[in-house]
């Protein structure tokens, strides 16, 4: 027992002497250990998943928007559609600003857009507010692109289908057309009538142009390996 006591006292004396001789060493060692523990812990960023959360919010708004249009509450439907459009702008801006572009977001964002727009086009057609020609063109293009993408994935395993400038313009035209149709139910002002006609015409034109452009791009990509192999 006495020997153990002397050993403990000796250790305490050595620690006191070391602290007295090198007072700057021990605190630095403690700070280094604290820094290593801090760096080992993952930093929590509350905005990390904000773009994907906004996209999911846009998908969740779809049932309420459809219900508002079916019940004839066009003012509420217009407000919800504007809110959905704002989430579409914000998730893209946040993804670029925070550099949080993920594979989930790359697939989820266009799916959310197509789900929302396609559903609203059908509902507006059911209510007699969307022309049949516009709805048929929009759905025909989307179904054709979906089938071609599925065939390319099954045949050659291609997954990259980057949207073209015409495709982005077509999506913008569709959003504008839906907003114009809903706004026309709130006011019959002359500029709203003209705006609705221009938006619908632009949607039809860009739907056809983007569809042909997509077919041209796909034919070039699928024909290039065959041409190289023939040589």
VOPAGU-2260 file (C-alpha; in pm, 1 decimal, decimal comma):
REM VOPAGU-2260
SITE   aa  ch    i         X         Y         Z
SITE  UNK   A    0       0,0       0,0       0,0
SITE  UNK   A    1     277,3     244,0      87,5
SITE  UNK   A    2     459,0     161,3    -235,7
SITE  UNK   A    3     144,9     227,2    -440,1
SITE  UNK   A    4      95,0     559,7    -265,2
SITE  UNK   A    5     452,2     667,6    -338,2
SITE  UNK   A    6     402,2     568,8    -704,2
SITE  UNK   A    7      89,3     782,4    -736,4
SITE  UNK   A    8     264,5    1078,2    -571,9
SITE  UNK   A    9     559,4    1037,8    -806,4
SITE  UNK   A   10     331,3    1043,3   -1106,8
SITE  UNK   A   11     159,7    1355,4    -978,2
SITE  UNK   A   12     494,5    1523,0    -916,7
SITE  UNK   A   13     610,4    1435,9   -1269,8
SITE  UNK   A   14     293,1    1583,4   -1416,3
SITE  UNK   A   15     332,9    1899,5   -1211,8
SITE  UNK   A   16     696,8    1935,2   -1317,8
SITE  UNK   A   17     605,7    1884,3   -1684,3
SITE  UNK   A   18     331,8    2143,5   -1662,0
SITE  UNK   A   19     569,5    2389,2   -1499,3
SITE  UNK   A   20     850,2    2338,3   -1754,1
SITE  UNK   A   21     638,7    2323,9   -2069,7
SITE  UNK   A   22     312,1    2509,0   -1997,5
SITE  UNK   A   23     241,6    2557,9   -2368,7
SITE  UNK   A   24     273,9    2190,4   -2464,3
SITE  UNK   A   25      -5,3    2028,0   -2265,5
SITE  UNK   A   26    -279,5    2275,2   -2368,7
SITE  UNK   A   27    -177,0    2235,0   -2731,3
SITE  UNK   A   28    -203,1    1859,1   -2703,5
SITE  UNK   A   29    -548,9    1896,4   -2559,2
SITE  UNK   A   30    -654,5    2133,4   -2836,1
SITE  UNK   A   31    -518,4    1895,9   -3100,8
SITE  UNK   A   32    -722,9    1611,5   -2955,3
SITE  UNK   A   33   -1032,0    1832,5   -2949,3
SITE  UNK   A   34    -975,6    1936,5   -3310,8
SITE  UNK   A   35    -931,5    1574,6   -3420,9
SITE  UNK   A   36   -1256,3    1478,8   -3247,1
SITE  UNK   A   37   -1435,3    1772,9   -3407,5
SITE  UNK   A   38   -1312,3    1686,7   -3753,6
SITE  UNK   A   39   -1407,8    1323,4   -3705,2
SITE  UNK   A   40   -1768,6    1422,6   -3640,6
SITE  UNK   A   41   -1971,8    1492,7   -3958,2
SITE  UNK   A   42   -2086,4    1852,1   -3986,1
SITE  UNK   A   43   -2464,5    1883,0   -4004,1
SITE  UNK   A   44   -2583,4    2118,5   -4276,5
SITE  UNK   A   45   -2958,0    2193,1   -4249,7
SITE  UNK   A   46   -2966,1    2306,1   -4615,2
SITE  UNK   A   47   -2798,0    1994,0   -4750,5
SITE  UNK   A   48   -3122,0    1826,6   -4860,7
SITE  UNK   A   49   -3319,4    2146,1   -4921,7
SITE  UNK   A   50   -3339,6    2104,2   -5303,8
SITE  UNK   A   51   -3478,6    1750,8   -5277,9
SITE  UNK   A   52   -3718,8    1855,8   -5002,1
SITE  UNK   A   53   -3852,8    2134,5   -5223,4
SITE  UNK   A   54   -3901,2    1885,6   -5505,8
SITE  UNK   A   55   -4092,5    1651,5   -5274,4
SITE  UNK   A   56   -4299,1    1947,9   -5158,6
SITE  UNK   A   57   -4392,9    2016,1   -5521,2
SITE  UNK   A   58   -4509,8    1657,3   -5559,3
SITE  UNK   A   59   -4715,2    1684,7   -5239,6
SITE  UNK   A   60   -4885,9    2000,2   -5371,6
SITE  UNK   A   61   -5023,6    1812,7   -5674,3
SITE  UNK   A   62   -5327,1    1648,9   -5499,5
SITE  UNK   A   63   -5434,7    1977,6   -5339,6
SITE  UNK   A   64   -5397,6    2159,4   -5670,9
SITE  UNK   A   65   -5603,7    1896,7   -5853,5
SITE  UNK   A   66   -5873,5    1907,4   -5585,7
SITE  UNK   A   67   -5893,1    2286,9   -5604,7
SITE  UNK   A   68   -5938,3    2282,3   -5983,6
SITE  UNK   A   69   -6197,4    2003,1   -5974,7
SITE  UNK   A   70   -6399,3    2193,2   -5714,9
SITE  UNK   A   71   -6385,6    2511,3   -5921,9
SITE  UNK   A   72   -6167,7    2701,6   -5674,8
SITE  UNK   A   73   -5949,2    2852,9   -5944,3
SITE  UNK   A   74   -5807,7    3128,3   -5725,5
SITE  UNK   A   75   -5673,5    2872,3   -5480,5
SITE  UNK   A   76   -5557,2    2657,1   -5770,4
SITE  UNK   A   77   -5369,0    2949,0   -5923,2
SITE  UNK   A   78   -5200,5    3028,4   -5590,6
SITE  UNK   A   79   -5096,9    2665,7   -5538,5
SITE  UNK   A   80   -4964,2    2643,9   -5893,9
SITE  UNK   A   81   -4755,6    2959,2   -5845,0
SITE  UNK   A   82   -4622,9    2811,7   -5518,4
SITE  UNK   A   83   -4528,9    2490,9   -5701,3
SITE  UNK   A   84   -4351,4    2696,4   -5967,6
SITE  UNK   A   85   -4156,8    2883,5   -5701,4
SITE  UNK   A   86   -4038,5    2556,0   -5548,4
SITE  UNK   A   87   -3920,6    2450,6   -5895,1
SITE  UNK   A   88   -3713,4    2768,0   -5925,3
SITE  UNK   A   89   -3579,0    2748,2   -5571,1
SITE  UNK   A   90   -3467,3    2385,2   -5579,0
SITE  UNK   A   91   -3261,8    2444,0   -5892,7
SITE  UNK   A   92   -3111,1    2765,6   -5756,8
SITE  UNK   A   93   -3024,3    2604,3   -5422,5
SITE  UNK   A   94   -2873,6    2299,4   -5591,4
SITE  UNK   A   95   -2641,0    2522,9   -5794,6
SITE  UNK   A   96   -2564,8    2761,4   -5506,0
SITE  UNK   A   97   -2494,5    2491,0   -5246,7
SITE  UNK   A   98   -2339,3    2255,0   -5502,8
SITE  UNK   A   99   -2574,2    1983,1   -5382,9
SITE  UNK   A  100   -2659,9    1824,1   -5716,3
SITE  UNK   A  101   -2736,2    1459,6   -5648,1
SITE  UNK   A  102   -2840,1    1164,5   -5859,0
SITE  UNK   A  103   -3171,6    1153,4   -5672,7
SITE  UNK   A  104   -3239,2    1516,9   -5754,3
SITE  UNK   A  105   -3143,5    1468,7   -6119,0
SITE  UNK   A  106   -3415,6    1204,6   -6157,2
SITE  UNK   A  107   -3667,5    1341,9   -5906,4
SITE  UNK   A  108   -3692,9    1697,1   -6042,0
SITE  UNK   A  109   -3810,0    1612,5   -6397,7
SITE  UNK   A  110   -4041,1    1342,7   -6260,5
SITE  UNK   A  111   -4203,0    1599,9   -6031,8
SITE  UNK   A  112   -4245,3    1844,0   -6322,2
SITE  UNK   A  113   -4399,6    1585,3   -6552,6
SITE  UNK   A  114   -4625,3    1447,2   -6281,0
SITE  UNK   A  115   -4756,5    1791,0   -6189,2
SITE  UNK   A  116   -4799,9    1922,4   -6544,3
SITE  UNK   A  117   -4946,8    1604,2   -6690,9
SITE  UNK   A  118   -5200,8    1575,9   -6410,8
SITE  UNK   A  119   -5306,2    1939,3   -6443,9
SITE  UNK   A  120   -5338,1    1912,2   -6821,8
SITE  UNK   A  121   -5572,8    1615,3   -6779,1
SITE  UNK   A  122   -5776,9    1789,5   -6510,2
SITE  UNK   A  123   -5809,1    2107,9   -6715,5
SITE  UNK   A  124   -5910,8    1901,1   -7017,1
SITE  UNK   A  125   -6173,2    1728,1   -6802,7
SITE  UNK   A  126   -6306,8    2069,2   -6698,3
SITE  UNK   A  127   -6317,4    2186,3   -7060,1
SITE  UNK   A  128   -6052,6    2454,5   -7001,8
SITE  UNK   A  129   -5761,0    2304,1   -7197,6
SITE  UNK   A  130   -5787,3    2241,6   -7573,9
SITE  UNK   A  131   -5780,2    1877,7   -7676,4
SITE  UNK   A  132   -5509,2    1939,5   -7937,1
SITE  UNK   A  133   -5268,1    2082,8   -7682,7
SITE  UNK   A  134   -5326,3    1799,0   -7437,2
SITE  UNK   A  135   -5284,3    1529,0   -7703,4
SITE  UNK   A  136   -4959,7    1684,0   -7830,4
SITE  UNK   A  137   -4814,7    1718,8   -7480,6
SITE  UNK   A  138   -4904,8    1364,0   -7378,9
SITE  UNK   A  139   -4799,2    1216,7   -7713,1
SITE  UNK   A  140   -4455,3    1375,1   -7686,2
SITE  UNK   A  141   -4403,8    1267,9   -7324,6
SITE  UNK   A  142   -4518,6     910,9   -7388,2
SITE  UNK   A  143   -4297,4     888,0   -7696,7
SITE  UNK   A  144   -3991,9    1011,5   -7507,1
SITE  UNK   A  145   -4063,6     769,6   -7223,1
SITE  UNK   A  146   -4090,9     473,9   -7459,6
SITE  UNK   A  147   -3773,5     565,6   -7648,7
SITE  UNK   A  148   -3582,9     611,6   -7322,2
SITE  UNK   A  149   -3701,0     271,7   -7198,1
SITE  UNK   A  150   -3600,4     104,3   -7524,9
SITE  UNK   A  151   -3256,1     265,6   -7522,7
SITE  UNK   A  152   -3199,6     160,9   -7162,7
SITE  UNK   A  153   -3306,6    -195,4   -7238,6
SITE  UNK   A  154   -3099,9    -216,0   -7557,9
SITE  UNK   A  155   -2773,6     -37,5   -7479,3
SITE  UNK   A  156   -2806,5      55,6   -7112,8
SITE  UNK   A  157   -2806,2     428,2   -7182,8
SITE  UNK   A  158   -2923,4     635,6   -6887,8
SITE  UNK   A  159   -2808,8     985,9   -6979,5
SITE  UNK   A  160   -3094,8    1183,6   -7129,2
SITE  UNK   A  161   -2990,9    1543,5   -7081,4
SITE  UNK   A  162   -3268,6    1793,7   -7156,7
SITE  UNK   A  163   -3213,8    2015,8   -7457,9
SITE  UNK   A  164   -3279,9    2387,1   -7481,0
SITE  UNK   A  165   -3599,5    2307,6   -7672,8
SITE  UNK   A  166   -3714,0    2069,9   -7398,9
SITE  UNK   A  167   -3656,4    2333,0   -7130,6
SITE  UNK   A  168   -3838,8    2592,9   -7339,7
SITE  UNK   A  169   -4127,3    2349,9   -7385,7
SITE  UNK   A  170   -4153,8    2292,2   -7010,8
SITE  UNK   A  171   -4156,2    2668,2   -6953,2
SITE  UNK   A  172   -4426,3    2708,6   -7218,6
SITE  UNK   A  173   -4639,6    2439,1   -7054,3
SITE  UNK   A  174   -4609,0    2606,6   -6715,3
SITE  UNK   A  175   -4700,4    2941,5   -6869,9
SITE  UNK   A  176   -4998,0    2788,7   -7051,5
SITE  UNK   A  177   -5138,4    2634,3   -6733,6
SITE  UNK   A  178   -5091,6    2960,7   -6544,9
SITE  UNK   A  179   -5261,5    3154,2   -6825,7
SITE  UNK   A  180   -5558,7    2914,7   -6835,8
SITE  UNK   A  181   -5607,0    2939,0   -6459,4
SITE  UNK   A  182   -5566,9    3316,1   -6465,5
SITE  UNK   A  183   -5827,7    3339,7   -6741,3
SITE  UNK   A  184   -6078,3    3189,0   -6497,8
SITE  UNK   A  185   -6014,8    3476,5   -6257,8
SITE  UNK   A  186   -6033,3    3765,9   -6501,1
SITE  UNK   A  187   -6146,7    3816,7   -6859,4
SITE  UNK   A  188   -5915,3    4108,8   -6926,2
SITE  UNK   A  189   -5805,2    4149,0   -7286,8
SITE  UNK   A  190   -5437,0    4099,6   -7210,2
SITE  UNK   A  191   -5514,7    3777,1   -7025,9
SITE  UNK   A  192   -5708,5    3644,9   -7327,3
SITE  UNK   A  193   -5418,3    3728,8   -7560,2
SITE  UNK   A  194   -5166,2    3588,8   -7313,0
SITE  UNK   A  195   -5359,3    3260,8   -7296,0
SITE  UNK   A  196   -5373,8    3224,6   -7675,0
SITE  UNK   A  197   -5003,3    3300,7   -7716,7
SITE  UNK   A  198   -4907,5    3056,5   -7438,9
SITE  UNK   A  199   -5114,7    2775,3   -7589,5
SITE  UNK   A  200   -4975,4    2835,6   -7939,4
SITE  UNK   A  201   -4620,6    2844,1   -7802,9
SITE  UNK   A  202   -4682,4    2519,0   -7616,3
SITE  UNK   A  203   -4801,8    2341,9   -7929,8
SITE  UNK   A  204   -4512,1    2473,4   -8141,0
SITE  UNK   A  205   -4241,8    2392,0   -7886,9
SITE  UNK   A  206   -4391,6    2049,1   -7818,1
SITE  UNK   A  207   -4357,2    1956,9   -8185,2
SITE  UNK   A  208   -4010,2    2115,3   -8222,2
SITE  UNK   A  209   -3869,0    1957,2   -7905,8
SITE  UNK   A  210   -4014,8    1619,5   -8004,3
SITE  UNK   A  211   -3849,8    1623,2   -8345,6
SITE  UNK   A  212   -3524,0    1750,2   -8194,9
SITE  UNK   A  213   -3524,0    1468,9   -7941,9
SITE  UNK   A  214   -3585,0    1213,1   -8218,5
SITE  UNK   A  215   -3297,5    1362,3   -8420,2
SITE  UNK   A  216   -3058,0    1349,0   -8123,3
SITE  UNK   A  217   -3152,8     989,1   -8044,9
SITE  UNK   A  218   -3106,2     881,8   -8408,1
SITE  UNK   A  219   -2759,3    1037,8   -8414,9
SITE  UNK   A  220   -2650,8     872,8   -8089,3
SITE  UNK   A  221   -2782,0     530,6   -8182,8
SITE  UNK   A  222   -2652,2     552,5   -8540,2
SITE  UNK   A  223   -2297,0     659,9   -8448,4
SITE  UNK   A  224   -2177,8     321,7   -8309,9
SITE  UNK   A  225   -2324,3     136,5   -8608,4
SITE  UNK   A  226   -2148,7     369,5   -8853,4
SITE  UNK   A  227   -1816,9     330,3   -8674,3
SITE  UNK   A  228   -1855,7     -45,3   -8667,6
SITE  UNK   A  229   -1931,3     -55,0   -9040,9
SITE  UNK   A  230   -1602,8     116,0   -9115,3
